[in-house]
Amino acid sequence: MNLLFLRTLGMYIVFFKCLMKGEKLSLREIWNKKEEYHLTLYGIIFWIIILIVSFSTVIFCIKNNLSI
């Protein structure tokens, strides 16, 4: 998997985390400090959550005979 994709996912997590704290950071500022914010780690965590939710939904639909 491309690290650019994971860093981009991580960038949005950090962006929304900063918004929740009330900080005003632009996406460019976050991208320039990508090592400081561990964007790849956040991206991997977010991607795993997306996969878990997706597969859980499919399994739930299959168990309950629902169409996807």
Phi, psi and omega in degrees: 000145184285131179293333178298319178298314181293321178295324179294317175300316179297325180298318180290326176295314179296321179300312181289329176295319178293323177297322179294328178281346181093008179277147179251091177246139176273163178297327179295318178296319179294317181295323180291336179252039187297329178288326181290325184266357180054054185298323181294319179298313178297322178296318178296316179298316181295320180295320178297319178297317178299316180296318180298315180296319180296310181292326177296320178296316179296315180297318178299316180294321180292317181296327183260015179054042177259150176273147183268000000 
